[in-house]
Amino acid sequence: MENKILKYDFLIVGSGLIGSLLAISLIKKKHKVLVIEKEKISNKYDDQRTLAINANSRDFLESIDMWRDLKKEQKDINQIIIKTHYQENESLIFENNNETMGSVIFNKDLLAKSHKYLLKKKSLLDKTLVGLEELNKQKIIKIKNKTYNFEKVIIATGKEIQKKVNPKYFFKGSSGHRAYVGFFYHSFNHNNKAYEYFTKNGPLAALPAPYKNNTYSTFIYSTKDEISFVELKNIIKKNFYKTHGKINLSKDFFSYKISPYLFNSINVFENLIFLGDCSRSIHPVAGQGWNLGIKDIQGLNKLIETEGLSSKNFNKLFYYQRKFESSIYFFFTEIINKTYNSNSPITKFFGKASLKVLKNFNFIREVFVQQAMGKNKIFD
Ligand SMILES: Cc1cc2nc3c(=O)[nH]c(=O)nc-3n(C[C@H](O)[C@H](O)[C@H](O)COP(=O)(O)OP(=O)(O)OC[C@H]3O[C@@H](n4cnc5c(N)ncnc54)[C@H](O)[C@@H]3O)c2cc1C
């Protein structure tokens, strides 16, 4: 008997936080969507990282009804305080009087909730792998003995893309950092403040941690050095005892290799759409990687409305629209890391000057606040 062809609007490859949330947003708009994931999804919930989500991303989660349960466990960020190693007694405060700047949640909570939704909708197949070349060449695809015809194929496979594609299609950053992530208890209330210290050896952030009371925080320290637990404990204590009081670092900590890049996907896979970490990866210093992925999702949904799915230029338009904002964030994070971690007198001069400008000109600081909250519309 001839195999029936199942017609779908979208195939999404990769069920990480970006692929899954894109799928939910499309399903809510009545599109027919299939998500395939190469791993077993129950293995995906051991990620101990927290996610600093900005106000725009939180609004997006609310719009697809993914925020209601999460908001019970989240912690608000009301203020971001920035300091540098060469001006230890001066700090720069970012805040917004109208709404909280963002929230902190656990990655795994959002992922589990998203997968649950997709499984209920019978839209998620795990342990499924299809090659990118095959997806780029043909619209009729065989997956697990069924034949599908997809209008659009979206790739959200995260950083692993680097292993699959010729390096000449990537514009690479220079970080060489490893990010160390963990938790600490402290005697003072964190008062929903987030801290970013540019230490001599790399940026160090502390954020209110979800679930517990206000004496539990998470940190992320990016550095080129190999760090032991004792060294990490000393770094956290030295930098946060004044703001957080007596500190007790949790024994478990995790480290992630940071390799910033921009992927010129249009030059190699013109029939596929790339978003999230596989289209670009930026240094976590600004806590914006996933937030940019949410902007990808919003941009894609907007383009579907304005252009229609069958538009010939759809993939190119999406690529160039998102490339602009990705490039700005990519270079911005590269530059701030270089400027604030350097000991050279010239970069120190520029570092100090830029902090002075931000401190003294409210309207410039307000632009940064809006940008951090994902509310600036200049890239839309
Ligand atoms: C230490 C650290 C802290 C961070 N903190 C923040 C933060 O506070 N705020 C923020 O906005 N961002 C943060 N980020 C960035 C954020 O974690 C990422 O941007 C985000 O998780 C990327 O999601 P994704 O879905 O694009 O990719 P991933 O989460 O990597 O998901 C990709 C999925 O695709 C699957 N897959 C891979 N290859 C295939 C294939 N061939 N076929 C099928 N499936 C495949 C994988 O198994 C995986 O499930 C941080 C990053 C790091 C490293």
The ligand as a Gaussian input file, in Angstrom:
#p B3LYP/6-31G(d) Opt

LIG

0 1
 C       26.601000      29.057000      31.879000
 C       25.520000      29.649000      31.031000
 C       24.574000      30.486000      31.601000
 C       23.576000      31.068000      30.805000
 N       22.685000      31.920000      31.389000
 C       21.762000      32.542000      30.615000
 C       20.861000      33.483000      31.191000
 O       20.879000      33.734000      32.393000
 N       19.971000      34.106000      30.380000
 C       19.911000      33.853000      29.035000
 O       19.109000      34.472000      28.332000
 N       20.735000      32.933000      28.476000
 C       21.646000      32.277000      29.232000
 N       22.484000      31.352000      28.664000
 C       22.269000      30.961000      27.260000
 C       21.150000      29.919000      27.150000
 O       21.398000      28.837000      28.020000
 C       21.067000      29.389000      25.703000
 O       21.017000      30.502000      24.832000
 C       19.816000      28.547000      25.454000
 O       19.716000      27.500000      26.369000
 C       19.878000      27.969000      24.032000
 O       18.750000      27.171000      23.784000
 P       18.612000      26.366000      22.405000
 O       17.272000      25.713000      22.447000
 O       18.950000      27.241000      21.270000
 O       19.767000      25.260000      22.452000
 P       19.918000      23.982000      23.395000
 O       19.376000      24.257000      24.747000
 O       21.331000      23.548000      23.277000
 O       18.959000      22.883000      22.732000
 C       19.297000      22.188000      21.565000
 C       18.522000      20.884000      21.544000
 O       18.701000      20.273000      20.261000
 C       19.013000      18.891000      20.422000
 N       19.782000      18.477000      19.251000
 C       21.072000      18.753000      18.941000
 N       21.404000      18.238000      17.735000
 C       20.271000      17.635000      17.265000
 C       19.944000      16.939000      16.062000
 N       20.832000      16.780000      15.087000
 N       18.679000      16.457000      15.901000
 C       17.751000      16.631000      16.874000
 N       18.003000      17.277000      18.034000
 C       19.239000      17.784000      18.225000
 C       19.807000      18.842000      21.732000
 O       19.798000      17.537000      22.298000
 C       19.027000      19.868000      22.567000
 O       17.918000      19.277000      23.209000
 C       23.503000      30.767000      29.417000
 C       24.450000      29.912000      28.848000
 C       25.458000      29.361000      29.634000
 C       26.472000      28.456000      29.005000

